[in-house]
Amino acid sequence: MTKAERTRQFIIEKAAPIINQKGMAGTAISDIMEATKLAKGGVYGNFESKDEICLEALNYLLKSLGDSINSSMEGKASAKLKLFALLDFYKDRHLKNDIGGCPILNFGTEADDTNPVVKQRIKEAINASQKRIENVVKEGHAAGEFKETFNAELFAVKMFTMIEGAILVSRIQNSNHNMKLITDILKSEIEENSK
């Protein structure tokens, strides 16, 4: 990695949690300058615009989130245990999250009507998240773990949207209560569909 690439990556890593917490519109270049200790020219010497920084910050956050999720599921002996690990990941993590919450939820809410490029990237992230769940359920079907009536696509949509909703409510209420309820409900459904 060249020095310029390292500097660019450093800016992204420092800016990402700020943008995730304050929003794209709410984050000023001065916030990024303060976090990186770089002058304005140092920031803009590596990016064409604040929009580019926001998109790269989102990509960084989504990759970090995906890597953490994959790591939490890694080595689990069954599809059911993988789904439980994914649910536990969200139940245990979202209030302690030092990056300012779920980037899919935060960036998606803001970009819905204002930034078509970020909106498209969020759409891709939602699809990938749901596909991850769907593939695990299908893996369980293939291994004979789940009933054939357990609809992988439907459950993936349900699980993803319930988790995202629980993240929002839990963060607003500063309480893990709703997330625990949702993860317990989803675990019960997985149990009911296990052979």
Rosetta constraint file for C-alpha pairs under 8 A:
AtomPair CA 1 CA 5 HARMONIC 5.89 0.50
AtomPair CA 1 CA 6 HARMONIC 6.35 0.50
AtomPair CA 2 CA 6 HARMONIC 6.18 0.50
AtomPair CA 3 CA 7 HARMONIC 6.14 0.50
AtomPair CA 4 CA 8 HARMONIC 6.12 0.50
AtomPair CA 4 CA 46 HARMONIC 7.45 0.50
AtomPair CA 5 CA 9 HARMONIC 6.10 0.50
AtomPair CA 6 CA 10 HARMONIC 6.03 0.50
AtomPair CA 7 CA 11 HARMONIC 6.23 0.50
AtomPair CA 7 CA 46 HARMONIC 7.75 0.50
AtomPair CA 8 CA 12 HARMONIC 6.32 0.50
AtomPair CA 8 CA 46 HARMONIC 5.86 0.50
AtomPair CA 8 CA 47 HARMONIC 7.88 0.50
AtomPair CA 9 CA 13 HARMONIC 6.13 0.50
AtomPair CA 10 CA 14 HARMONIC 6.20 0.50
AtomPair CA 10 CA 36 HARMONIC 7.65 0.50
AtomPair CA 11 CA 15 HARMONIC 5.88 0.50
AtomPair CA 11 CA 32 HARMONIC 7.59 0.50
AtomPair CA 11 CA 36 HARMONIC 6.25 0.50
AtomPair CA 11 CA 43 HARMONIC 7.31 0.50
AtomPair CA 12 CA 16 HARMONIC 5.76 0.50
AtomPair CA 12 CA 53 HARMONIC 6.76 0.50
AtomPair CA 12 CA 56 HARMONIC 6.54 0.50
AtomPair CA 12 CA 57 HARMONIC 5.30 0.50
AtomPair CA 12 CA 60 HARMONIC 7.29 0.50
AtomPair CA 13 CA 17 HARMONIC 7.63 0.50
AtomPair CA 13 CA 57 HARMONIC 7.08 0.50
AtomPair CA 13 CA 60 HARMONIC 7.35 0.50
AtomPair CA 14 CA 18 HARMONIC 7.41 0.50
AtomPair CA 14 CA 32 HARMONIC 7.27 0.50
AtomPair CA 14 CA 35 HARMONIC 6.09 0.50
AtomPair CA 14 CA 36 HARMONIC 6.31 0.50
AtomPair CA 15 CA 19 HARMONIC 6.09 0.50
AtomPair CA 15 CA 32 HARMONIC 5.55 0.50
AtomPair CA 15 CA 35 HARMONIC 7.11 0.50
AtomPair CA 15 CA 36 HARMONIC 7.89 0.50
AtomPair CA 15 CA 53 HARMONIC 7.80 0.50
AtomPair CA 15 CA 57 HARMONIC 6.61 0.50
AtomPair CA 16 CA 20 HARMONIC 6.04 0.50
AtomPair CA 16 CA 54 HARMONIC 7.52 0.50
AtomPair CA 16 CA 57 HARMONIC 4.51 0.50
AtomPair CA 16 CA 58 HARMONIC 6.82 0.50
AtomPair CA 16 CA 60 HARMONIC 7.28 0.50
AtomPair CA 16 CA 61 HARMONIC 6.69 0.50
AtomPair CA 16 CA 99 HARMONIC 7.54 0.50
AtomPair CA 17 CA 21 HARMONIC 6.08 0.50
AtomPair CA 17 CA 98 HARMONIC 7.54 0.50
AtomPair CA 17 CA 99 HARMONIC 4.46 0.50
AtomPair CA 17 CA 100 HARMONIC 5.91 0.50
AtomPair CA 18 CA 22 HARMONIC 5.89 0.50
AtomPair CA 18 CA 23 HARMONIC 7.67 0.50
AtomPair CA 18 CA 27 HARMONIC 7.04 0.50
AtomPair CA 18 CA 31 HARMONIC 7.69 0.50
AtomPair CA 18 CA 32 HARMONIC 7.76 0.50
AtomPair CA 18 CA 99 HARMONIC 7.66 0.50
AtomPair CA 18 CA 100 HARMONIC 7.56 0.50
AtomPair CA 19 CA 23 HARMONIC 4.89 0.50
AtomPair CA 19 CA 24 HARMONIC 5.57 0.50
AtomPair CA 19 CA 26 HARMONIC 7.69 0.50
AtomPair CA 19 CA 27 HARMONIC 5.75 0.50
AtomPair CA 19 CA 54 HARMONIC 6.93 0.50
AtomPair CA 19 CA 57 HARMONIC 7.53 0.50
AtomPair CA 20 CA 24 HARMONIC 7.59 0.50
AtomPair CA 20 CA 58 HARMONIC 7.91 0.50
AtomPair CA 20 CA 99 HARMONIC 6.77 0.50
AtomPair CA 20 CA 100 HARMONIC 5.62 0.50
AtomPair CA 20 CA 101 HARMONIC 7.12 0.50
AtomPair CA 20 CA 102 HARMONIC 7.98 0.50
AtomPair CA 20 CA 103 HARMONIC 6.11 0.50
AtomPair CA 20 CA 106 HARMONIC 6.36 0.50
AtomPair CA 20 CA 107 HARMONIC 6.94 0.50
AtomPair CA 21 CA 99 HARMONIC 7.23 0.50
AtomPair CA 21 CA 100 HARMONIC 4.62 0.50
AtomPair CA 21 CA 101 HARMONIC 7.15 0.50
AtomPair CA 21 CA 106 HARMONIC 7.74 0.50
AtomPair CA 22 CA 26 HARMONIC 5.19 0.50
AtomPair CA 22 CA 27 HARMONIC 5.65 0.50
AtomPair CA 23 CA 27 HARMONIC 5.97 0.50
AtomPair CA 23 CA 106 HARMONIC 7.23 0.50
AtomPair CA 23 CA 107 HARMONIC 7.06 0.50
AtomPair CA 23 CA 110 HARMONIC 7.16 0.50
AtomPair CA 24 CA 51 HARMONIC 7.89 0.50
AtomPair CA 24 CA 54 HARMONIC 6.40 0.50
AtomPair CA 24 CA 107 HARMONIC 7.66 0.50
AtomPair CA 24 CA 110 HARMONIC 7.54 0.50
AtomPair CA 27 CA 31 HARMONIC 6.35 0.50
AtomPair CA 27 CA 32 HARMONIC 7.80 0.50
AtomPair CA 28 CA 32 HARMONIC 6.92 0.50
AtomPair CA 29 CA 33 HARMONIC 6.11 0.50
AtomPair CA 29 CA 40 HARMONIC 7.43 0.50
AtomPair CA 29 CA 50 HARMONIC 7.23 0.50
AtomPair CA 30 CA 34 HARMONIC 6.00 0.50
AtomPair CA 30 CA 40 HARMONIC 7.75 0.50
AtomPair CA 31 CA 35 HARMONIC 6.27 0.50
AtomPair CA 32 CA 36 HARMONIC 6.06 0.50
AtomPair CA 32 CA 43 HARMONIC 7.95 0.50
AtomPair CA 33 CA 37 HARMONIC 5.41 0.50
AtomPair CA 33 CA 38 HARMONIC 5.09 0.50
AtomPair CA 33 CA 39 HARMONIC 6.01 0.50
AtomPair CA 33 CA 40 HARMONIC 6.50 0.50
AtomPair CA 33 CA 43 HARMONIC 7.06 0.50
AtomPair CA 34 CA 38 HARMONIC 7.14 0.50
AtomPair CA 38 CA 42 HARMONIC 5.44 0.50
AtomPair CA 38 CA 43 HARMONIC 6.47 0.50
AtomPair CA 39 CA 43 HARMONIC 6.55 0.50
AtomPair CA 40 CA 44 HARMONIC 6.11 0.50
AtomPair CA 41 CA 45 HARMONIC 5.39 0.50
AtomPair CA 42 CA 46 HARMONIC 6.85 0.50
AtomPair CA 43 CA 47 HARMONIC 6.58 0.50
AtomPair CA 44 CA 48 HARMONIC 6.05 0.50
AtomPair CA 44 CA 49 HARMONIC 6.84 0.50
AtomPair CA 47 CA 52 HARMONIC 6.40 0.50
AtomPair CA 47 CA 53 HARMONIC 6.55 0.50
AtomPair CA 48 CA 52 HARMONIC 6.55 0.50
AtomPair CA 49 CA 53 HARMONIC 6.67 0.50
AtomPair CA 50 CA 54 HARMONIC 6.17 0.50
AtomPair CA 51 CA 55 HARMONIC 6.21 0.50
AtomPair CA 52 CA 56 HARMONIC 6.14 0.50
AtomPair CA 53 CA 57 HARMONIC 5.94 0.50
AtomPair CA 54 CA 58 HARMONIC 6.12 0.50
AtomPair CA 55 CA 59 HARMONIC 6.24 0.50
AtomPair CA 55 CA 118 HARMONIC 6.31 0.50
AtomPair CA 56 CA 60 HARMONIC 6.13 0.50
AtomPair CA 57 CA 61 HARMONIC 6.15 0.50
AtomPair CA 58 CA 62 HARMONIC 6.04 0.50
AtomPair CA 58 CA 103 HARMONIC 6.88 0.50
AtomPair CA 58 CA 107 HARMONIC 7.58 0.50
AtomPair CA 59 CA 63 HARMONIC 6.10 0.50
AtomPair CA 60 CA 64 HARMONIC 6.17 0.50
AtomPair CA 61 CA 65 HARMONIC 6.06 0.50
AtomPair CA 61 CA 103 HARMONIC 6.57 0.50
AtomPair CA 62 CA 66 HARMONIC 6.00 0.50
AtomPair CA 62 CA 103 HARMONIC 6.85 0.50
AtomPair CA 62 CA 104 HARMONIC 7.67 0.50
AtomPair CA 62 CA 125 HARMONIC 7.46 0.50
AtomPair CA 63 CA 67 HARMONIC 6.01 0.50
AtomPair CA 64 CA 68 HARMONIC 6.16 0.50
AtomPair CA 65 CA 69 HARMONIC 6.17 0.50
AtomPair CA 66 CA 70 HARMONIC 6.06 0.50
AtomPair CA 67 CA 71 HARMONIC 6.02 0.50
AtomPair CA 68 CA 72 HARMONIC 6.19 0.50
AtomPair CA 69 CA 73 HARMONIC 6.46 0.50
AtomPair CA 69 CA 86 HARMONIC 6.54 0.50
AtomPair CA 69 CA 89 HARMONIC 7.00 0.50
AtomPair CA 70 CA 74 HARMONIC 5.98 0.50
AtomPair CA 72 CA 85 HARMONIC 6.08 0.50
AtomPair CA 72 CA 86 HARMONIC 6.67 0.50
AtomPair CA 72 CA 89 HARMONIC 6.67 0.50
AtomPair CA 73 CA 81 HARMONIC 7.88 0.50
AtomPair CA 73 CA 82 HARMONIC 4.98 0.50
AtomPair CA 73 CA 83 HARMONIC 7.64 0.50
AtomPair CA 73 CA 85 HARMONIC 5.59 0.50
AtomPair CA 73 CA 86 HARMONIC 6.32 0.50
AtomPair CA 74 CA 82 HARMONIC 7.66 0.50
AtomPair CA 76 CA 81 HARMONIC 5.83 0.50
AtomPair CA 76 CA 82 HARMONIC 5.63 0.50
AtomPair CA 77 CA 81 HARMONIC 6.69 0.50
AtomPair CA 77 CA 82 HARMONIC 7.70 0.50
AtomPair CA 78 CA 82 HARMONIC 6.29 0.50
AtomPair CA 78 CA 140 HARMONIC 7.21 0.50
AtomPair CA 78 CA 145 HARMONIC 7.99 0.50
AtomPair CA 79 CA 83 HARMONIC 6.26 0.50
AtomPair CA 79 CA 136 HARMONIC 5.57 0.50
AtomPair CA 79 CA 137 HARMONIC 6.49 0.50
AtomPair CA 79 CA 139 HARMONIC 6.28 0.50
AtomPair CA 79 CA 140 HARMONIC 4.96 0.50
AtomPair CA 79 CA 145 HARMONIC 7.50 0.50
AtomPair CA 80 CA 84 HARMONIC 6.20 0.50
AtomPair CA 80 CA 137 HARMONIC 7.91 0.50
AtomPair CA 80 CA 140 HARMONIC 7.05 0.50
AtomPair CA 80 CA 145 HARMONIC 7.61 0.50
AtomPair CA 80 CA 190 HARMONIC 7.05 0.50
AtomPair CA 80 CA 194 HARMONIC 7.86 0.50
AtomPair CA 81 CA 85 HARMONIC 5.99 0.50
AtomPair CA 82 CA 86 HARMONIC 6.22 0.50
AtomPair CA 82 CA 136 HARMONIC 7.33 0.50
AtomPair CA 83 CA 87 HARMONIC 6.25 0.50
AtomPair CA 83 CA 133 HARMONIC 7.33 0.50
AtomPair CA 83 CA 136 HARMONIC 7.21 0.50
AtomPair CA 84 CA 88 HARMONIC 6.06 0.50
AtomPair CA 84 CA 187 HARMONIC 6.65 0.50
AtomPair CA 85 CA 89 HARMONIC 5.99 0.50
AtomPair CA 86 CA 90 HARMONIC 6.64 0.50
AtomPair CA 87 CA 91 HARMONIC 6.15 0.50
AtomPair CA 87 CA 183 HARMONIC 5.81 0.50
AtomPair CA 87 CA 187 HARMONIC 7.90 0.50
AtomPair CA 88 CA 92 HARMONIC 5.86 0.50
AtomPair CA 88 CA 183 HARMONIC 7.51 0.50
AtomPair CA 89 CA 93 HARMONIC 5.89 0.50
AtomPair CA 90 CA 94 HARMONIC 5.83 0.50
AtomPair CA 90 CA 163 HARMONIC 7.56 0.50
AtomPair CA 90 CA 179 HARMONIC 7.91 0.50
AtomPair CA 91 CA 176 HARMONIC 7.44 0.50
AtomPair CA 91 CA 179 HARMONIC 5.83 0.50
AtomPair CA 91 CA 180 HARMONIC 6.15 0.50
AtomPair CA 91 CA 183 HARMONIC 6.87 0.50
AtomPair CA 92 CA 96 HARMONIC 7.74 0.50
AtomPair CA 93 CA 97 HARMONIC 5.86 0.50
AtomPair CA 94 CA 101 HARMONIC 6.36 0.50
AtomPair CA 94 CA 102 HARMONIC 7.44 0.50
AtomPair CA 94 CA 167 HARMONIC 6.77 0.50
AtomPair CA 94 CA 171 HARMONIC 7.94 0.50
AtomPair CA 95 CA 101 HARMONIC 7.62 0.50
AtomPair CA 95 CA 170 HARMONIC 7.62 0.50
AtomPair CA 95 CA 171 HARMONIC 6.53 0.50
AtomPair CA 95 CA 174 HARMONIC 7.36 0.50
AtomPair CA 95 CA 175 HARMONIC 7.76 0.50
AtomPair CA 95 CA 176 HARMONIC 7.16 0.50
AtomPair CA 97 CA 101 HARMONIC 5.95 0.50
AtomPair CA 101 CA 105 HARMONIC 7.91 0.50
AtomPair CA 101 CA 106 HARMONIC 7.17 0.50
AtomPair CA 102 CA 106 HARMONIC 6.11 0.50
AtomPair CA 102 CA 167 HARMONIC 7.63 0.50
AtomPair CA 103 CA 107 HARMONIC 5.55 0.50
AtomPair CA 103 CA 108 HARMONIC 7.56 0.50
AtomPair CA 104 CA 108 HARMONIC 5.48 0.50
AtomPair CA 104 CA 122 HARMONIC 5.98 0.50
AtomPair CA 104 CA 125 HARMONIC 7.19 0.50
AtomPair CA 104 CA 126 HARMONIC 7.37 0.50
AtomPair CA 105 CA 109 HARMONIC 5.98 0.50
AtomPair CA 105 CA 164 HARMONIC 6.87 0.50
AtomPair CA 105 CA 168 HARMONIC 7.79 0.50
AtomPair CA 106 CA 110 HARMONIC 6.61 0.50
AtomPair CA 107 CA 111 HARMONIC 5.86 0.50
AtomPair CA 107 CA 118 HARMONIC 7.46 0.50
AtomPair CA 107 CA 119 HARMONIC 7.92 0.50
AtomPair CA 107 CA 122 HARMONIC 7.40 0.50
AtomPair CA 108 CA 112 HARMONIC 5.81 0.50
AtomPair CA 108 CA 118 HARMONIC 7.63 0.50
AtomPair CA 108 CA 119 HARMONIC 6.17 0.50
AtomPair CA 108 CA 122 HARMONIC 5.91 0.50
AtomPair CA 110 CA 114 HARMONIC 6.93 0.50
AtomPair CA 111 CA 115 HARMONIC 4.71 0.50
AtomPair CA 111 CA 116 HARMONIC 6.84 0.50
AtomPair CA 111 CA 118 HARMONIC 6.03 0.50
AtomPair CA 111 CA 119 HARMONIC 5.27 0.50
AtomPair CA 112 CA 116 HARMONIC 7.44 0.50
AtomPair CA 112 CA 119 HARMONIC 5.80 0.50
AtomPair CA 115 CA 119 HARMONIC 6.02 0.50
AtomPair CA 116 CA 120 HARMONIC 6.04 0.50
AtomPair CA 117 CA 121 HARMONIC 6.41 0.50
AtomPair CA 118 CA 122 HARMONIC 6.16 0.50
AtomPair CA 119 CA 123 HARMONIC 6.15 0.50
AtomPair CA 120 CA 124 HARMONIC 6.30 0.50
AtomPair CA 121 CA 125 HARMONIC 6.26 0.50
AtomPair CA 122 CA 126 HARMONIC 6.13 0.50
AtomPair CA 123 CA 127 HARMONIC 6.22 0.50
AtomPair CA 124 CA 128 HARMONIC 6.11 0.50
AtomPair CA 125 CA 129 HARMONIC 6.05 0.50
AtomPair CA 126 CA 130 HARMONIC 6.16 0.50
AtomPair CA 127 CA 131 HARMONIC 5.98 0.50
AtomPair CA 128 CA 132 HARMONIC 6.11 0.50
AtomPair CA 129 CA 133 HARMONIC 6.67 0.50
AtomPair CA 129 CA 160 HARMONIC 7.25 0.50
AtomPair CA 130 CA 134 HARMONIC 6.13 0.50
AtomPair CA 130 CA 153 HARMONIC 7.84 0.50
AtomPair CA 130 CA 156 HARMONIC 5.08 0.50
AtomPair CA 130 CA 157 HARMONIC 5.95 0.50
AtomPair CA 130 CA 160 HARMONIC 6.20 0.50
AtomPair CA 131 CA 135 HARMONIC 5.91 0.50
AtomPair CA 131 CA 153 HARMONIC 7.87 0.50
AtomPair CA 131 CA 156 HARMONIC 7.09 0.50
AtomPair CA 132 CA 136 HARMONIC 6.39 0.50
AtomPair CA 133 CA 137 HARMONIC 6.40 0.50
AtomPair CA 133 CA 152 HARMONIC 7.72 0.50
AtomPair CA 133 CA 155 HARMONIC 7.98 0.50
AtomPair CA 133 CA 156 HARMONIC 5.16 0.50
AtomPair CA 134 CA 138 HARMONIC 6.20 0.50
AtomPair CA 134 CA 152 HARMONIC 4.84 0.50
AtomPair CA 134 CA 153 HARMONIC 5.38 0.50
AtomPair CA 134 CA 155 HARMONIC 7.26 0.50
AtomPair CA 134 CA 156 HARMONIC 5.12 0.50
AtomPair CA 135 CA 139 HARMONIC 6.00 0.50
AtomPair CA 135 CA 152 HARMONIC 7.48 0.50
AtomPair CA 136 CA 140 HARMONIC 6.28 0.50
AtomPair CA 137 CA 141 HARMONIC 6.32 0.50
AtomPair CA 137 CA 146 HARMONIC 7.55 0.50
AtomPair CA 137 CA 152 HARMONIC 5.36 0.50
AtomPair CA 138 CA 142 HARMONIC 6.23 0.50
AtomPair CA 138 CA 152 HARMONIC 6.19 0.50
AtomPair CA 139 CA 143 HARMONIC 6.25 0.50
AtomPair CA 140 CA 144 HARMONIC 6.11 0.50
AtomPair CA 140 CA 145 HARMONIC 4.92 0.50
AtomPair CA 140 CA 146 HARMONIC 5.51 0.50
AtomPair CA 141 CA 145 HARMONIC 5.85 0.50
AtomPair CA 141 CA 146 HARMONIC 5.11 0.50
AtomPair CA 141 CA 147 HARMONIC 6.89 0.50
AtomPair CA 141 CA 148 HARMONIC 6.55 0.50
AtomPair CA 144 CA 195 HARMONIC 7.40 0.50
AtomPair CA 145 CA 194 HARMONIC 5.67 0.50
AtomPair CA 145 CA 195 HARMONIC 5.52 0.50
AtomPair CA 146 CA 150 HARMONIC 6.67 0.50
AtomPair CA 146 CA 193 HARMONIC 5.56 0.50
AtomPair CA 146 CA 194 HARMONIC 4.38 0.50
AtomPair CA 146 CA 195 HARMONIC 5.42 0.50
AtomPair CA 147 CA 193 HARMONIC 5.47 0.50
AtomPair CA 147 CA 194 HARMONIC 6.00 0.50
AtomPair CA 147 CA 195 HARMONIC 5.98 0.50
AtomPair CA 149 CA 193 HARMONIC 7.83 0.50
AtomPair CA 150 CA 155 HARMONIC 7.67 0.50
AtomPair CA 150 CA 193 HARMONIC 5.95 0.50
AtomPair CA 151 CA 155 HARMONIC 6.00 0.50
AtomPair CA 152 CA 156 HARMONIC 6.05 0.50
AtomPair CA 153 CA 157 HARMONIC 6.42 0.50
AtomPair CA 154 CA 158 HARMONIC 6.21 0.50
AtomPair CA 155 CA 159 HARMONIC 5.87 0.50
AtomPair CA 156 CA 160 HARMONIC 6.02 0.50
AtomPair CA 157 CA 161 HARMONIC 6.08 0.50
AtomPair CA 158 CA 162 HARMONIC 5.95 0.50
AtomPair CA 159 CA 163 HARMONIC 6.10 0.50
AtomPair CA 159 CA 186 HARMONIC 6.88 0.50
AtomPair CA 160 CA 164 HARMONIC 6.23 0.50
AtomPair CA 161 CA 165 HARMONIC 6.04 0.50
AtomPair CA 162 CA 166 HARMONIC 6.02 0.50
AtomPair CA 162 CA 182 HARMONIC 6.83 0.50
AtomPair CA 163 CA 167 HARMONIC 6.09 0.50
AtomPair CA 163 CA 179 HARMONIC 7.23 0.50
AtomPair CA 163 CA 182 HARMONIC 7.04 0.50
AtomPair CA 163 CA 183 HARMONIC 7.68 0.50
AtomPair CA 164 CA 168 HARMONIC 6.42 0.50
AtomPair CA 165 CA 169 HARMONIC 6.31 0.50
AtomPair CA 166 CA 170 HARMONIC 5.78 0.50
AtomPair CA 166 CA 178 HARMONIC 5.89 0.50
AtomPair CA 166 CA 179 HARMONIC 5.12 0.50
AtomPair CA 166 CA 182 HARMONIC 6.89 0.50
AtomPair CA 167 CA 171 HARMONIC 5.99 0.50
AtomPair CA 167 CA 179 HARMONIC 6.70 0.50
AtomPair CA 168 CA 172 HARMONIC 6.18 0.50
AtomPair CA 169 CA 173 HARMONIC 6.05 0.50
AtomPair CA 169 CA 178 HARMONIC 7.08 0.50
AtomPair CA 170 CA 174 HARMONIC 5.53 0.50
AtomPair CA 170 CA 175 HARMONIC 5.09 0.50
AtomPair CA 170 CA 176 HARMONIC 5.55 0.50
AtomPair CA 170 CA 177 HARMONIC 7.05 0.50
AtomPair CA 170 CA 178 HARMONIC 5.99 0.50
AtomPair CA 170 CA 179 HARMONIC 6.44 0.50
AtomPair CA 171 CA 175 HARMONIC 6.71 0.50
AtomPair CA 176 CA 180 HARMONIC 6.22 0.50
AtomPair CA 177 CA 181 HARMONIC 6.35 0.50
AtomPair CA 178 CA 182 HARMONIC 6.16 0.50
AtomPair CA 179 CA 183 HARMONIC 6.08 0.50
AtomPair CA 180 CA 184 HARMONIC 6.03 0.50
AtomPair CA 181 CA 185 HARMONIC 6.16 0.50
AtomPair CA 182 CA 186 HARMONIC 6.19 0.50
AtomPair CA 183 CA 187 HARMONIC 6.02 0.50
AtomPair CA 184 CA 188 HARMONIC 6.13 0.50
AtomPair CA 185 CA 189 HARMONIC 6.40 0.50
AtomPair CA 186 CA 190 HARMONIC 6.27 0.50
AtomPair CA 187 CA 191 HARMONIC 6.16 0.50
AtomPair CA 188 CA 192 HARMONIC 6.09 0.50
AtomPair CA 189 CA 193 HARMONIC 6.29 0.50
AtomPair CA 190 CA 194 HARMONIC 6.26 0.50
